[in-house]
Amino acid sequence: MVIQNIMIFMLIVGLGSQGGLVPTEAPIISDEYSLAPGDELLVTVTGRVNYSYLAPVTYEGKLIIRLPNERLHGEKELAEYYNIVDAIPVAGLTIKLAEDSLSRHFLRYLRDISIKLTLVNVHAGIVFVSGEVQKPGIYHATPFDRVSQVIEKAGGITPVGSKQSVIIVRKNHDTIRVNLEEFELNGAIENNPRVEYADIIHVPRVKATVTVKGAVYGRGESKLRVSALTTEKERISEGVYELGEEEGISDIIYKAGGVTPWADLINAYIERIDNKTGTRIKIPVNLYDILYLNDQKNNRILKHGDILVVPPTNTLVYVQGEVHNPGAFLFTPNLKSDDYIGQAGGPTHYANKKKIHIFRNGRRISARSNPIIEPGDVIIVPRTTFKWWQDYATIISSIAVPIATALLYIRLSQ
């Protein structure tokens, strides 16, 4: 019981001094984790004698062997109950291999025992971060920290930093190139490896960029476009995205979050600088064929400085003329001309219902058959010239009073 209390007390003291356990993605596997200076282990001895103690891995990468000292009494410090008899190298060994090595050394001093190692706290090594980050410098990192976490400690990548070509230089001079963008987009964990002691993480400057504007969901800066005729709002986006080698239109659309349901896929285009004239030229792009029919022939390879524009479709229908509330109305599939005229408050008293027509892509279409309306249509409700006897009565009444007044004035003058 005394030994058990000592174990609990020492474990609490050890954990408290380190500020608690370091968060991990999953439990540590003893056959995989490599020990390093700064790791702290609970050494448990069972068998003919039973006791335990906390032992850090020293700066030399060694683990201390302690044996119980029966001559000391309870009023002494806890650490004095054990004699330090040896220190064995464990740096670079897995927990399991270190446990086997420690067991062999313990058998020199004690018989009929078994040794168990438990990792209590992990080491924090130094990692160097350079290049296009907000705060280049030296940072502490645990074996569980990944490249993205260390870069986040450095303030994140600057707007001109490359996420596709992050370089890691190990202390053995091995170089690893990782694509953090693939990790962010696809969750490819192999592109966000764990860091190691003395790693150099370098973020280079981007080599090429493409701007995407219009009806895409966007991972860049987005805004709301407000129509001049209605309060209807459409989300459009504009962002600058890093362009990798041999990346085409579909790759950049994917980076930009994909197209929205109101994207005009047929009339998209690329604005590209002509090397000869220095002016921008427009290259038509059929996004529908590229994205939905897998048309790789027209999936153009983009160049640095290109602007890919995905215009939104006109999602409004306009009603003008002799209606009570003319204006623009949100397009709804399968609605007919009478439906939109109804939304505009219906025709006025002076509407010529027989002459209602629709302007569509420069063509005039009669609305007598109450056709189905398409986005961008303009419905015109014209005014009739005369409205039967009511109009004649209005005209007569409007001119009768002035005529009668003139005749009365002439008579009085005579």
C-alpha positions in Angstrom: 0.0 0.0 0.0 2.8 2.4 0.9 4.6 1.7 -2.4 1.3 2.2 -4.3 0.7 5.6 -2.6 4.3 6.6 -3.5 3.6 5.7 -7.1 0.5 7.7 -7.3 2.1 10.7 -5.5 5.1 10.7 -7.8 3.0 10.3 -10.9 0.9 13.3 -9.9 4.0 15.4 -9.1 5.5 14.5 -12.5 2.3 15.3 -14.4 1.8 18.5 -12.5 5.2 19.8 -13.3 4.6 19.4 -17.0 1.2 21.1 -17.1 -0.8 18.0 -18.1 -0.7 15.5 -20.9 0.0 16.6 -24.4 -3.0 16.1 -26.7 -2.6 13.3 -29.3 -4.5 12.1 -32.3 -4.5 8.5 -31.0 -2.9 6.3 -28.2 0.8 5.9 -28.5 2.0 2.5 -29.8 5.0 1.3 -27.8 6.5 -0.4 -30.8 6.4 2.8 -32.9 7.3 5.7 -30.6 11.0 6.6 -30.5 12.3 8.0 -27.2 14.3 11.2 -27.1 15.7 13.6 -24.4 12.9 15.2 -22.6 10.6 12.2 -22.5 9.5 11.1 -19.1 8.8 7.4 -18.2 7.2 5.6 -15.3 9.4 2.6 -14.5 7.4 -0.1 -12.8 9.2 -3.0 -11.1 7.2 -6.1 -10.1 8.1 -9.5 -8.8 10.2 -10.3 -5.8 10.2 -6.5 -5.1 7.5 -4.0 -6.1 8.1 -0.3 -6.6 8.1 2.4 -9.3 9.7 5.7 -10.0 9.6 8.5 -12.6 12.7 8.8 -14.8 13.3 11.4 -17.5 15.4 10.6 -20.6 18.5 12.8 -20.0 20.1 15.1 -22.4 22.6 12.3 -23.2 19.6 10.1 -24.1 19.9 7.8 -21.1 17.4 6.4 -18.6 18.4 6.1 -14.9 18.2 2.8 -13.0 17.1 3.2 -9.3 17.1 0.5 -6.6 15.3 0.6 -3.3 17.3 1.6 -0.2 15.8 -0.1 2.9 18.1 1.7 5.3 16.3 5.1 4.8 13.2 6.0 6.8 9.9 7.6 5.9 10.8 11.1 7.1 13.3 11.4 4.2 12.5 12.8 0.7 10.8 10.3 -1.6 13.7 10.3 -4.1 16.1 9.2 -1.3 14.4 5.9 -1.1 16.2 4.8 -4.2 19.9 4.6 -5.1 20.9 5.5 -8.6 23.0 2.6 -9.8 23.2 3.0 -13.5 22.0 4.9 -16.6 21.5 3.1 -20.0 21.1 4.7 -23.5 17.6 4.7 -24.8 17.4 7.6 -27.2 16.2 6.5 -30.6 14.8 3.2 -29.2 11.1 2.5 -29.2 9.4 2.1 -25.8 9.3 -1.7 -26.3 13.0 -1.9 -27.1 13.9 0.3 -24.3 11.9 -1.8 -21.9 13.7 -5.0 -23.1 17.1 -3.2 -22.7 16.2 -1.9 -19.2 15.0 -5.4 -18.1 18.4 -6.9 -19.0 20.3 -4.3 -17.0 18.0 -4.7 -14.0 18.7 -8.4 -13.8 22.2 -7.5 -12.8 20.9 -6.2 -9.5 17.5 -8.0 -8.9 16.2 -11.5 -9.6 12.7 -12.7 -10.5 11.4 -9.3 -11.5 9.7 -7.8 -14.6 10.0 -4.2 -15.9 7.3 -2.1 -17.5 7.8 1.3 -19.1 4.9 3.8 -19.3 5.3 7.1 -21.2 4.1 9.9 -19.0 5.3 13.0 -20.8 6.7 13.6 -24.2 9.7 15.7 -25.2 9.4 19.0 -27.0 12.1 19.6 -29.6 13.2 22.7 -31.5 11.9 23.2 -35.0 13.0 26.0 -37.4 10.5 27.8 -39.6 11.6 30.0 -42.5 10.3 31.6 -45.7 6.9 33.1 -46.4 5.3 32.8 -42.9 4.2 35.7 -40.7 6.7 35.0 -37.9 9.7 33.0 -39.0 11.8 31.7 -36.1 12.4 28.8 -33.7 9.4 27.0 -32.2 8.9 24.1 -29.8 7.1 21.1 -31.2 6.2 17.7 -29.8 6.4 14.5 -31.8 2.7 14.7 -32.4 2.7 18.1 -34.0 2.3 18.1 -37.8 3.7 20.6 -40.3 0.5 22.6 -40.5 0.4 23.1 -36.7 3.9 24.4 -36.5 3.3 26.8 -39.4 0.2 28.0 -37.6 2.4 28.7 -34.6 4.5 30.8 -36.9 1.4 32.9 -37.8 0.5 31.0 -40.9 1.5 31.3 -44.5 1.7 34.8 -46.1 -0.5 35.6 -49.1 2.5 35.1 -51.4 3.6 31.8 -49.7 3.3 28.5 -51.5 1.2 25.8 -49.9 2.0 23.3 -52.7 5.8 23.3 -52.2 6.5 23.3 -48.5 10.0 21.9 -47.9 11.1 20.0 -44.8 14.9 19.4 -44.2 15.6 16.7 -41.6 18.7 16.7 -39.4 20.1 13.9 -41.5 19.8 16.3 -44.5 16.9 14.3 -46.1 14.6 16.7 -47.9 10.8 16.2 -48.0 8.4 18.2 -50.2 4.8 18.3 -49.0 1.6 19.8 -50.5 -0.4 21.3 -47.7 -3.0 22.4 -50.2 -3.8 18.8 -50.9 -4.1 18.2 -47.2 -6.5 21.1 -46.8 -8.6 20.2 -49.9 -8.6 16.4 -49.6 -7.5 15.6 -46.1 -4.4 13.7 -47.5 -2.6 13.2 -44.2 0.6 12.1 -46.0 0.9 15.8 -47.1 0.9 16.9 -43.5 3.6 14.7 -41.8 4.6 14.9 -38.2 7.7 17.0 -37.4 10.9 15.8 -35.9 13.5 17.3 -33.7 15.6 20.0 -35.5 13.5 20.0 -38.6 13.7 23.0 -40.9 10.4 23.9 -42.4 10.7 26.3 -45.4 7.8 27.9 -47.1 8.8 29.3 -50.6 7.2 32.0 -52.5 4.5 31.0 -55.0 5.6 30.8 -58.6 2.3 31.2 -60.4 -1.3 32.3 -59.5 -4.7 32.4 -61.2 -7.6 34.6 -60.3 -11.1 33.1 -60.3 -14.2 35.4 -60.5 -17.9 34.9 -60.6 -20.3 32.2 -59.7 -18.1 29.9 -57.7 -18.4 29.1 -54.0 -14.9 30.3 -53.5 -12.2 29.9 -50.9 -11.0 33.4 -51.4 -12.7 36.7 -50.6 -16.4 36.6 -51.3 -19.0 39.3 -51.5 -22.7 39.8 -52.3 -23.8 41.3 -55.6 -27.0 43.3 -55.3 -29.1 43.8 -58.4 -30.0 47.3 -59.4 -33.7 46.4 -59.8 -34.3 44.1 -56.9 -33.1 43.2 -53.5 -32.3 39.7 -54.7 -28.7 38.8 -53.8 -26.4 36.4 -55.5 -23.2 35.1 -53.9 -20.2 35.6 -56.1 -16.6 35.1 -55.3 -13.3 36.5 -56.3 -10.1 34.8 -55.1 -6.4 34.3 -56.1 -5.3 30.6 -56.2 -1.9 29.1 -56.5 -1.3 27.4 -59.9 0.7 24.2 -59.9 2.5 22.7 -62.9 0.2 21.5 -65.6 -3.0 22.4 -63.8 -6.0 22.9 -65.9 -9.4 24.6 -65.7 -11.1 21.8 -63.7 -8.2 21.8 -61.1 -8.6 25.5 -60.4 -12.4 25.3 -60.3 -12.0 22.6 -57.7 -9.7 24.8 -55.6 -12.2 27.6 -55.9 -14.9 25.4 -54.2 -16.8 24.4 -57.4 -19.4 26.3 -59.4 -22.7 27.5 -58.0 -26.1 26.4 -59.3 -26.6 29.8 -60.9 -23.3 29.6 -62.9 -23.5 30.2 -66.6 -21.3 27.2 -67.6 -21.6 27.8 -71.4 -20.4 31.4 -71.4 -17.4 31.2 -69.1 -14.1 32.5 -70.4 -10.4 33.1 -69.6 -8.8 36.5 -69.8 -5.1 36.0 -70.8 -2.4 38.5 -71.5 -1.2 38.3 -75.1 2.6 38.2 -75.1 2.8 40.0 -78.4 0.5 42.9 -77.8 0.4 43.1 -74.0 -3.4 43.3 -74.1 -5.9 40.8 -72.6 -7.6 38.4 -74.9 -10.8 36.5 -74.1 -10.8 32.7 -74.6 -14.3 31.1 -74.5 -14.6 28.1 -72.1 -17.5 25.5 -72.0 -17.4 24.5 -68.4 -20.3 22.1 -68.8 -18.3 19.9 -71.2 -15.2 20.1 -69.0 -16.9 19.5 -65.6 -19.7 17.2 -66.5 -18.7 15.5 -69.8 -15.0 15.1 -68.8 -13.9 16.9 -71.9 -10.1 16.8 -71.4 -9.4 18.2 -74.8 -10.8 21.6 -73.9 -9.6 21.4 -70.3 -6.9 24.1 -71.0 -3.7 24.3 -69.0 -3.8 27.7 -67.3 -0.9 30.2 -67.2 0.4 32.6 -64.6 -1.8 35.7 -64.5 -4.9 34.2 -66.1 -8.3 35.3 -64.9 -11.0 32.6 -65.1 -14.5 34.2 -65.2 -17.6 32.2 -64.5 -20.5 34.6 -65.1 -23.8 34.0 -63.3 -26.9 33.3 -65.3 -29.6 35.9 -65.2 -31.9 34.6 -62.5 -34.5 37.4 -62.9 -37.6 38.0 -65.0 -38.7 41.6 -65.7 -42.3 42.7 -66.0 -42.9 46.2 -67.5 -45.7 48.3 -68.7 -49.3 48.4 -67.6 -49.1 46.4 -64.4 -49.6 47.6 -60.9 -46.1 46.8 -59.6 -43.6 46.6 -62.5 -40.1 45.4 -61.7 -37.8 42.4 -61.5 -38.8 39.1 -60.0 -36.9 36.0 -59.1 -37.0 33.3 -61.8 -38.9 30.1 -60.8 -38.8 27.1 -63.2 -42.0 26.2 -65.1 -43.9 29.5 -64.4 -45.7 31.1 -67.2 -46.1 34.7 -68.3 -49.5 35.1 -66.5 -47.8 33.9 -63.2 -45.2 36.7 -63.4 -47.8 39.3 -64.4 -49.7 38.2 -61.3 -46.6 38.7 -59.2 -46.4 42.2 -60.6 -49.9 42.9 -59.2 -51.8 42.1 -62.4 -52.6 44.2 -65.4 -54.0 47.7 -64.9 -57.3 49.1 -66.3 -55.5 50.3 -69.4 -53.5 47.1 -70.2 -53.9 45.6 -73.7 -53.9 42.0 -72.8 -54.0 40.9 -76.4 -50.7 42.6 -77.2 -48.7 41.3 -74.3 -45.3 40.1 -75.6 -41.9 38.8 -74.4 -38.4 39.9 -75.3 -36.0 37.0 -75.2 -32.4 37.2 -76.5 -33.4 40.1 -78.9 -36.5 38.3 -80.2 -40.1 39.3 -79.7 -42.5 36.5 -78.7 -46.2 36.7 -78.3 -47.6 35.9 -74.9 -51.1 35.0 -76.2 -50.5 31.3 -75.5 -49.2 32.0 -72.0 -45.7 30.5 -72.6 -43.3 29.2 -70.0 -40.9 32.0 -69.1 -37.1 31.6 -69.1 -34.5 33.5 -67.1 -33.8 37.0 -68.3 -37.1 37.3 -70.2 -38.7 40.8 -70.3 -42.6 40.7 -70.3 -44.1 43.8 -71.8 -47.8 44.7 -71.0 -48.6 47.5 -73.4 -51.2 50.2 -73.0 -54.4 50.1 -75.1 -55.1 53.1 -77.3 -58.8 53.5 -76.3 -60.8 51.6 -73.7 -64.3 51.6 -75.2 -66.8 54.1 -73.8 -64.9 54.7 -70.6 -62.1 56.3 -72.6 -64.4 58.3 -74.8 -66.3 59.5 -71.7 -63.0 60.5 -70.1 -61.9 62.4 -73.2 -65.3 64.2 -73.6 -65.4 65.1 -69.9 -61.9 66.5 -70.1 -62.7 68.8 -73.0 -66.3 69.7 -72.2 -65.5 71.9 -69.2 -63.0 74.1 -71.1 -65.4 74.5 -74.1 -68.3 75.4 -71.9 -66.2 77.9 -70.0 -65.1 79.6 -73.3 -68.6 79.8 -74.6 -69.8 81.4 -71.4 -67.0 83.9 -71.5 -67.9 84.9 -75.1 -71.5 85.3 -74.2 -70.8 87.5 -71.2 -68.5 89.6 -73.3 -71.3 90.3 -75.8 
